[in-house]
């Protein structure tokens, strides 16, 4: 099936019958911030009858000075926790929904829902409950607007008593619940424990809910609608008009997301990846843009050698030296144990015969540096340790790198021409990424140099 078939929402079988696909569509907060945005979403959904399951976020900002409803709910609940009057704060939240309802000319009244919220806020139902009401209420509005059935996520998304998401149990309950529902709205971001206590995913968790629903209904595609037309090959704050990425694999996305390229919640990848369901990142304000397809694998050749570049500043390199290190069994484990003892995760660990470097987040490390150094000496007995701070890591990612020779050499050459000193280079065994370490001060220049050598406009 071609991408054109996927976009149109239907295909024709060998006997001439139209096959109606199943699409799960998730809409972000900016897509549902106002009645006008709701109308755009309604047009998108009605334009394709395969868009059968909808996962809405809470209303986002209507303009740059506005406040997201989720943040309004957190602030309102904070007043309730402190025993202060929160009537005005809750009334402002209700006004946001009333404005949307009125703008859509819906015969819907949320008074009873807000009375329940008020009662539960007074009873200290918890910050997760408070935050979840944004999606819950928007789900009710969306279901009424579309004429779809409303399914409360608290009834189908399961967490255990410790607050851990129960994927298998959720899939069983959700699959059974949606099996006989042709079209449904399932609000994103939250679920519940066995006792009914509401639990949320981390911020941006509506992406995860959409992925879970897609897996449960065996969707043909999961469309994630937001305010951008998919992924770009580099940060537009650094590169002017970077080229869009039309197709990216899960592995490539994982590498780029890890290094800061964020359009969707990275945990949203896992449920659909297991089922081989593609994700299509789309723009609510530009629905005709193709967006980015995220797929398990593809024979489509990328337009450029690299798929994308992403990076982060703020790392420290802990350089450890010891003669005959390579012949000492367990040396690496002992070094990393020193970081584990102090709750510090590492990013990369390039090593040589007598040297080992551990890259860690400077913010996490700086307050514990002497304790960690002492632990390394105690556990691994190195000859010397040296620290270098204010470093950045850049990931150059692309499935096209496998079939192109001299990629690392081109990176070296591009950075050398800009007089940038490379502090570290590390290529994964998958051959789809190269990680480069440079000084924070050289970060933007390095990305521009690498982009310029691989991507021609």
QUIVEN-V193222 format. One record per residue. RES is the residue in one small letter. SS is DSSP state (~ for helix, > for strand, _ for the rest). OMEGA is omega in degrees with one decimal (999 if undefined). NEAR is the number of other ideal C-beta (glycine too) atoms within 10 Angstrom. Layout:
BEGIN
res:RES ss:SS omega:OMEGA near:NEAR
res:RES ss:SS omega:OMEGA near:NEAR
END
This chain:
BEGIN
res:x ss:_ omega:-178.6 near:9
res:x ss:_ omega:175.7 near:8
res:x ss:~ omega:176.2 near:15
res:x ss:~ omega:177.0 near:8
res:x ss:~ omega:-179.1 near:14
res:x ss:~ omega:-178.9 near:19
res:x ss:~ omega:-177.1 near:15
res:x ss:~ omega:174.6 near:13
res:x ss:_ omega:179.7 near:19
res:x ss:> omega:176.2 near:13
res:x ss:> omega:-179.4 near:16
res:x ss:> omega:-179.8 near:10
res:x ss:_ omega:-178.7 near:8
res:x ss:_ omega:-179.1 near:5
res:x ss:_ omega:174.7 near:5
res:x ss:_ omega:-179.6 near:6
res:x ss:_ omega:178.5 near:9
res:x ss:> omega:177.8 near:10
res:x ss:> omega:179.2 near:12
res:x ss:> omega:-178.6 near:13
res:x ss:_ omega:174.9 near:20
res:x ss:_ omega:175.0 near:17
res:x ss:> omega:169.0 near:23
res:x ss:> omega:-177.9 near:31
res:x ss:> omega:177.5 near:26
res:x ss:> omega:179.5 near:29
res:x ss:> omega:-179.3 near:28
res:x ss:_ omega:-175.2 near:25
res:x ss:~ omega:179.5 near:24
res:x ss:~ omega:178.8 near:20
res:x ss:~ omega:-175.3 near:24
res:x ss:~ omega:-173.6 near:26
res:x ss:_ omega:-175.2 near:23
res:x ss:_ omega:177.3 near:21
res:x ss:~ omega:178.7 near:17
res:x ss:~ omega:178.7 near:11
res:x ss:~ omega:176.3 near:22
res:x ss:~ omega:-179.6 near:25
res:x ss:~ omega:175.9 near:13
res:x ss:~ omega:179.9 near:17
res:x ss:~ omega:178.2 near:21
res:x ss:~ omega:178.9 near:14
res:x ss:~ omega:179.2 near:11
res:x ss:~ omega:-177.6 near:18
res:x ss:~ omega:-177.5 near:22
res:x ss:~ omega:-179.9 near:10
res:x ss:_ omega:-176.7 near:11
res:x ss:_ omega:-174.9 near:17
res:x ss:_ omega:176.6 near:13
res:x ss:_ omega:177.5 near:20
res:x ss:> omega:-166.8 near:21
res:x ss:> omega:-178.6 near:22
res:x ss:> omega:-171.3 near:25
res:x ss:> omega:178.4 near:28
res:x ss:> omega:-179.1 near:32
res:x ss:> omega:168.9 near:32
res:x ss:_ omega:173.2 near:31
res:x ss:_ omega:178.6 near:30
res:x ss:_ omega:178.9 near:30
res:x ss:_ omega:-178.9 near:22
res:x ss:_ omega:174.4 near:15
res:x ss:_ omega:176.6 near:16
res:x ss:_ omega:-173.9 near:7
res:x ss:_ omega:-179.1 near:5
res:x ss:_ omega:-176.5 near:6
res:x ss:_ omega:177.9 near:15
res:x ss:_ omega:176.6 near:15
res:x ss:_ omega:179.8 near:20
res:x ss:~ omega:178.7 near:26
res:x ss:~ omega:178.5 near:22
res:x ss:~ omega:176.2 near:15
res:x ss:~ omega:179.4 near:20
res:x ss:~ omega:176.3 near:24
res:x ss:~ omega:-178.7 near:14
res:x ss:~ omega:179.1 near:15
res:x ss:~ omega:-178.7 near:23
res:x ss:~ omega:177.3 near:25
res:x ss:~ omega:176.1 near:14
res:x ss:~ omega:179.9 near:16
res:x ss:~ omega:179.7 near:21
res:x ss:~ omega:-179.4 near:14
res:x ss:_ omega:-179.6 near:8
res:x ss:_ omega:-179.3 near:9
res:x ss:_ omega:178.6 near:9
res:x ss:_ omega:-177.7 near:9
res:x ss:_ omega:-176.6 near:20
res:x ss:~ omega:-178.1 near:10
res:x ss:~ omega:-179.7 near:9
res:x ss:~ omega:179.5 near:18
res:x ss:~ omega:178.8 near:21
res:x ss:~ omega:177.8 near:12
res:x ss:~ omega:177.2 near:14
res:x ss:~ omega:178.6 near:23
res:x ss:~ omega:-179.6 near:16
res:x ss:~ omega:177.4 near:10
res:x ss:~ omega:-179.6 near:22
res:x ss:~ omega:178.8 near:21
res:x ss:~ omega:178.8 near:16
res:x ss:~ omega:178.5 near:14
res:x ss:~ omega:-179.2 near:24
res:x ss:~ omega:179.4 near:20
res:x ss:~ omega:-179.5 near:11
res:x ss:~ omega:179.3 near:14
res:x ss:_ omega:-179.1 near:18
res:x ss:_ omega:-179.5 near:9
res:x ss:_ omega:173.3 near:14
res:x ss:_ omega:-173.4 near:6
res:x ss:_ omega:179.3 near:16
res:x ss:_ omega:-176.9 near:10
res:x ss:_ omega:-177.5 near:16
res:x ss:~ omega:-177.9 near:9
res:x ss:~ omega:179.1 near:8
res:x ss:~ omega:-179.1 near:15
res:x ss:~ omega:174.2 near:18
res:x ss:~ omega:177.2 near:10
res:x ss:~ omega:178.4 near:13
res:x ss:~ omega:179.3 near:24
res:x ss:~ omega:179.0 near:16
res:x ss:~ omega:-178.4 near:10
res:x ss:~ omega:174.6 near:17
res:x ss:~ omega:179.0 near:22
res:x ss:~ omega:179.9 near:11
res:x ss:_ omega:178.8 near:10
res:x ss:_ omega:-177.3 near:13
res:x ss:_ omega:175.8 near:19
res:x ss:_ omega:-178.6 near:17
res:x ss:~ omega:178.7 near:15
res:x ss:~ omega:176.6 near:20
res:x ss:~ omega:-178.1 near:24
res:x ss:~ omega:-177.0 near:25
res:x ss:~ omega:-176.2 near:23
res:x ss:~ omega:-175.6 near:28
res:x ss:~ omega:177.5 near:27
res:x ss:~ omega:177.8 near:31
res:x ss:~ omega:-179.5 near:29
res:x ss:~ omega:-178.5 near:23
res:x ss:~ omega:178.7 near:25
res:x ss:~ omega:175.9 near:27
res:x ss:~ omega:178.2 near:25
res:x ss:~ omega:178.8 near:20
res:x ss:~ omega:-178.2 near:23
res:x ss:~ omega:-180.0 near:26
res:x ss:~ omega:177.6 near:21
res:x ss:~ omega:-178.2 near:16
res:x ss:~ omega:-177.0 near:22
res:x ss:~ omega:-172.1 near:19
res:x ss:_ omega:178.4 near:7
res:x ss:_ omega:176.6 near:20
res:x ss:> omega:178.3 near:13
res:x ss:> omega:177.0 near:16
res:x ss:> omega:-179.1 near:21
res:x ss:_ omega:-178.5 near:16
res:x ss:~ omega:179.2 near:27
res:x ss:~ omega:-178.9 near:20
res:x ss:~ omega:-172.2 near:14
res:x ss:_ omega:178.1 near:23
res:x ss:_ omega:-166.5 near:30
res:x ss:> omega:171.9 near:22
res:x ss:> omega:177.0 near:23
res:x ss:_ omega:-174.7 near:12
res:x ss:_ omega:178.9 near:9
res:x ss:_ omega:179.0 near:7
res:x ss:_ omega:178.1 near:11
res:x ss:_ omega:-179.8 near:11
res:x ss:> omega:-179.9 near:17
res:x ss:_ omega:-172.3 near:16
res:x ss:~ omega:-176.0 near:14
res:x ss:~ omega:-179.9 near:8
res:x ss:~ omega:178.2 near:14
res:x ss:~ omega:-178.0 near:22
res:x ss:~ omega:178.6 near:18
res:x ss:~ omega:-177.3 near:14
res:x ss:~ omega:-176.7 near:17
res:x ss:~ omega:178.5 near:24
res:x ss:~ omega:180.0 near:15
res:x ss:~ omega:-177.3 near:11
res:x ss:~ omega:-175.5 near:15
res:x ss:~ omega:-175.9 near:21
res:x ss:_ omega:-177.1 near:9
res:x ss:_ omega:176.8 near:6
res:x ss:_ omega:-174.9 near:14
res:x ss:_ omega:-178.0 near:9
res:x ss:_ omega:-174.3 near:16
res:x ss:> omega:171.4 near:21
res:x ss:> omega:177.2 near:23
res:x ss:> omega:-177.7 near:34
res:x ss:_ omega:-177.2 near:29
res:x ss:_ omega:166.1 near:34
res:x ss:_ omega:-172.4 near:29
res:x ss:> omega:172.3 near:25
res:x ss:> omega:-179.9 near:27
res:x ss:> omega:173.6 near:21
res:x ss:_ omega:-176.9 near:18
res:x ss:_ omega:-179.1 near:11
res:x ss:_ omega:178.6 near:6
res:x ss:_ omega:178.3 near:9
res:x ss:_ omega:-177.8 near:15
res:x ss:> omega:177.7 near:23
res:x ss:> omega:179.9 near:21
res:x ss:> omega:166.3 near:25
res:x ss:_ omega:175.5 near:23
res:x ss:_ omega:-176.7 near:9
res:x ss:_ omega:-174.8 near:11
res:x ss:_ omega:-173.9 near:19
res:x ss:_ omega:175.4 near:23
res:x ss:~ omega:174.2 near:31
res:x ss:~ omega:-179.1 near:26
res:x ss:~ omega:178.6 near:26
res:x ss:~ omega:179.0 near:30
res:x ss:~ omega:178.8 near:33
res:x ss:~ omega:179.0 near:30
res:x ss:~ omega:178.4 near:29
res:x ss:~ omega:179.3 near:30
res:x ss:~ omega:178.5 near:29
res:x ss:~ omega:-175.8 near:23
res:x ss:~ omega:-177.6 near:24
res:x ss:_ omega:-178.0 near:21
res:x ss:_ omega:-177.0 near:10
res:x ss:_ omega:174.5 near:24
res:x ss:_ omega:178.9 near:20
res:x ss:> omega:175.9 near:22
res:x ss:> omega:178.8 near:31
res:x ss:> omega:179.2 near:27
res:x ss:> omega:-174.7 near:27
res:x ss:> omega:-177.2 near:28
res:x ss:> omega:-178.1 near:23
res:x ss:_ omega:174.5 near:16
res:x ss:_ omega:-177.7 near:20
res:x ss:_ omega:176.7 near:20
res:x ss:_ omega:-177.4 near:22
res:x ss:_ omega:174.1 near:27
res:x ss:> omega:-175.5 near:19
res:x ss:_ omega:177.8 near:26
res:x ss:_ omega:-179.7 near:25
res:x ss:_ omega:-178.9 near:17
res:x ss:_ omega:174.8 near:11
res:x ss:_ omega:179.9 near:8
res:x ss:_ omega:-179.2 near:16
res:x ss:_ omega:176.8 near:18
res:x ss:_ omega:177.1 near:9
res:x ss:_ omega:177.5 near:9
res:x ss:_ omega:-177.5 near:20
res:x ss:_ omega:177.1 near:16
res:x ss:> omega:174.8 near:15
res:x ss:_ omega:-177.9 near:27
res:x ss:_ omega:179.2 near:15
res:x ss:> omega:179.5 near:21
res:x ss:> omega:178.9 near:27
res:x ss:> omega:178.4 near:22
res:x ss:~ omega:-178.1 near:18
res:x ss:~ omega:178.7 near:18
res:x ss:~ omega:-179.6 near:26
res:x ss:~ omega:-179.7 near:26
res:x ss:~ omega:-179.5 near:18
res:x ss:~ omega:-178.8 near:25
res:x ss:~ omega:179.4 near:28
res:x ss:~ omega:-179.7 near:20
res:x ss:~ omega:-178.5 near:18
res:x ss:_ omega:168.3 near:21
res:x ss:_ omega:178.3 near:14
res:x ss:_ omega:-171.2 near:22
res:x ss:_ omega:171.1 near:13
res:x ss:_ omega:175.8 near:24
res:x ss:_ omega:179.2 near:25
res:x ss:_ omega:-173.4 near:22
res:x ss:_ omega:177.6 near:17
res:x ss:_ omega:179.7 near:17
res:x ss:~ omega:-178.0 near:26
res:x ss:~ omega:-164.6 near:20
res:x ss:~ omega:-179.6 near:15
res:x ss:~ omega:-177.7 near:22
res:x ss:~ omega:178.9 near:24
res:x ss:~ omega:179.9 near:21
res:x ss:~ omega:-178.3 near:13
res:x ss:~ omega:-178.3 near:15
res:x ss:_ omega:-179.3 near:10
res:x ss:_ omega:178.1 near:22
res:x ss:> omega:174.7 near:21
res:x ss:> omega:175.4 near:28
res:x ss:> omega:176.9 near:21
res:x ss:> omega:-175.0 near:24
res:x ss:> omega:-178.0 near:25
res:x ss:> omega:-179.2 near:17
res:x ss:~ omega:-177.3 near:20
res:x ss:~ omega:176.3 near:14
res:x ss:~ omega:-171.4 near:11
res:x ss:_ omega:-180.0 near:16
res:x ss:_ omega:174.8 near:9
res:x ss:_ omega:-177.8 near:14
res:x ss:_ omega:-177.8 near:17
res:x ss:_ omega:-179.5 near:26
res:x ss:> omega:173.4 near:24
res:x ss:> omega:176.4 near:20
res:x ss:> omega:-171.6 near:27
res:x ss:> omega:178.8 near:19
res:x ss:_ omega:179.9 near:14
res:x ss:_ omega:180.0 near:10
res:x ss:_ omega:174.2 near:13
res:x ss:_ omega:176.9 near:4
res:x ss:_ omega:179.2 near:13
res:x ss:_ omega:178.4 near:10
res:x ss:_ omega:-178.8 near:21
res:x ss:_ omega:-179.1 near:14
res:x ss:_ omega:179.3 near:17
res:x ss:_ omega:179.6 near:19
res:x ss:_ omega:176.1 near:27
res:x ss:_ omega:-178.9 near:26
res:x ss:> omega:177.8 near:27
res:x ss:> omega:176.2 near:28
res:x ss:> omega:-179.6 near:22
res:x ss:> omega:179.2 near:25
res:x ss:> omega:172.6 near:17
res:x ss:> omega:169.7 near:17
res:x ss:> omega:178.0 near:17
res:x ss:> omega:173.3 near:23
res:x ss:> omega:173.9 near:21
res:x ss:> omega:176.0 near:22
res:x ss:> omega:-175.2 near:24
res:x ss:> omega:-175.2 near:16
res:x ss:> omega:179.5 near:25
res:x ss:> omega:174.2 near:15
res:x ss:_ omega:178.3 near:18
res:x ss:_ omega:177.8 near:11
res:x ss:_ omega:179.2 near:9
res:x ss:~ omega:-174.1 near:20
res:x ss:~ omega:-178.7 near:14
res:x ss:~ omega:-179.2 near:8
res:x ss:_ omega:-178.3 near:13
res:x ss:_ omega:176.3 near:6
res:x ss:_ omega:-177.2 near:10
res:x ss:~ omega:-178.8 near:20
res:x ss:~ omega:179.0 near:17
res:x ss:~ omega:-178.7 near:11
res:x ss:~ omega:179.6 near:16
res:x ss:~ omega:-177.5 near:25
res:x ss:~ omega:176.7 near:19
res:x ss:~ omega:178.5 near:14
res:x ss:~ omega:177.5 near:22
res:x ss:~ omega:-179.9 near:21
res:x ss:~ omega:-179.7 near:12
res:x ss:~ omega:-175.1 near:15
res:x ss:_ omega:173.2 near:14
res:x ss:_ omega:-179.2 near:8
res:x ss:_ omega:177.3 near:19
res:x ss:_ omega:179.8 near:10
res:x ss:> omega:-179.4 near:16
res:x ss:> omega:-179.5 near:18
res:x ss:> omega:-179.5 near:16
res:x ss:_ omega:173.4 near:17
res:x ss:_ omega:-177.1 near:16
res:x ss:> omega:174.3 near:16
res:x ss:_ omega:-177.9 near:10
res:x ss:_ omega:-177.7 near:10
res:x ss:_ omega:-177.9 near:14
res:x ss:> omega:176.8 near:16
res:x ss:> omega:-180.0 near:22
res:x ss:> omega:178.5 near:21
res:x ss:> omega:177.0 near:25
res:x ss:> omega:179.9 near:23
res:x ss:> omega:176.1 near:22
res:x ss:> omega:-177.4 near:15
res:x ss:~ omega:-178.1 near:18
res:x ss:~ omega:179.9 near:10
res:x ss:~ omega:-169.4 near:15
res:x ss:~ omega:-166.4 near:22
res:x ss:~ omega:-178.9 near:13
res:x ss:~ omega:-177.0 near:9
res:x ss:~ omega:-169.8 near:16
res:x ss:~ omega:-176.6 near:17
res:x ss:~ omega:176.8 near:8
res:x ss:~ omega:179.8 near:13
res:x ss:~ omega:179.3 near:21
res:x ss:~ omega:178.0 near:16
res:x ss:~ omega:179.7 near:11
res:x ss:~ omega:177.8 near:19
res:x ss:~ omega:178.0 near:22
res:x ss:~ omega:-178.0 near:14
res:x ss:~ omega:-173.8 near:11
res:x ss:~ omega:-171.9 near:17
res:x ss:~ omega:178.4 near:22
res:x ss:_ omega:179.1 near:11
res:x ss:_ omega:175.3 near:21
res:x ss:_ omega:180.0 near:10
res:x ss:> omega:176.1 near:10
res:x ss:> omega:178.9 near:17
res:x ss:> omega:-179.9 near:11
res:x ss:> omega:172.5 near:14
res:x ss:> omega:-176.2 near:16
res:x ss:> omega:177.7 near:14
res:x ss:> omega:178.8 near:13
res:x ss:> omega:176.9 near:21
res:x ss:> omega:175.2 near:21
res:x ss:> omega:-178.7 near:25
res:x ss:> omega:177.3 near:25
res:x ss:> omega:172.6 near:23
res:x ss:> omega:-168.0 near:30
res:x ss:> omega:175.0 near:28
res:x ss:_ omega:177.3 near:27
res:x ss:~ omega:178.9 near:23
res:x ss:~ omega:-179.4 near:18
res:x ss:~ omega:-179.1 near:22
res:x ss:_ omega:-173.0 near:11
res:x ss:_ omega:179.2 near:10
res:x ss:_ omega:-179.3 near:13
res:x ss:_ omega:171.3 near:8
res:x ss:_ omega:-179.2 near:10
res:x ss:~ omega:-179.9 near:20
res:x ss:~ omega:179.5 near:14
res:x ss:~ omega:178.4 near:9
res:x ss:~ omega:177.8 near:17
res:x ss:~ omega:177.8 near:22
res:x ss:~ omega:-176.7 near:15
res:x ss:~ omega:-178.5 near:12
res:x ss:~ omega:-179.0 near:18
res:x ss:~ omega:178.2 near:22
res:x ss:~ omega:-180.0 near:12
res:x ss:~ omega:176.9 near:11
res:x ss:_ omega:-179.6 near:14
res:x ss:_ omega:178.5 near:8
res:x ss:_ omega:179.5 near:20
res:x ss:_ omega:179.0 near:10
res:x ss:_ omega:-178.6 near:16
res:x ss:_ omega:-178.4 near:20
res:x ss:> omega:170.6 near:17
res:x ss:> omega:-174.6 near:17
res:x ss:> omega:178.7 near:18
res:x ss:> omega:179.8 near:15
res:x ss:_ omega:-178.6 near:14
res:x ss:_ omega:179.5 near:5
res:x ss:_ omega:178.9 near:12
res:x ss:_ omega:176.1 near:13
res:x ss:_ omega:179.4 near:21
res:x ss:> omega:171.0 near:23
res:x ss:> omega:177.4 near:21
res:x ss:> omega:-179.1 near:22
res:x ss:> omega:175.5 near:25
res:x ss:> omega:177.4 near:24
res:x ss:> omega:175.3 near:24
res:x ss:> omega:176.5 near:18
res:x ss:~ omega:-176.5 near:15
res:x ss:~ omega:-178.4 near:12
res:x ss:~ omega:-171.5 near:20
res:x ss:~ omega:-176.5 near:20
res:x ss:~ omega:179.7 near:16
res:x ss:~ omega:180.0 near:16
res:x ss:~ omega:179.5 near:25
res:x ss:~ omega:177.6 near:23
res:x ss:~ omega:-179.1 near:17
res:x ss:~ omega:-178.7 near:18
res:x ss:~ omega:178.2 near:24
res:x ss:~ omega:-177.9 near:23
res:x ss:~ omega:-177.2 near:14
res:x ss:~ omega:-176.1 near:17
res:x ss:~ omega:-173.0 near:21
res:x ss:_ omega:176.3 near:18
res:x ss:_ omega:-176.0 near:8
res:x ss:_ omega:999 near:8
END
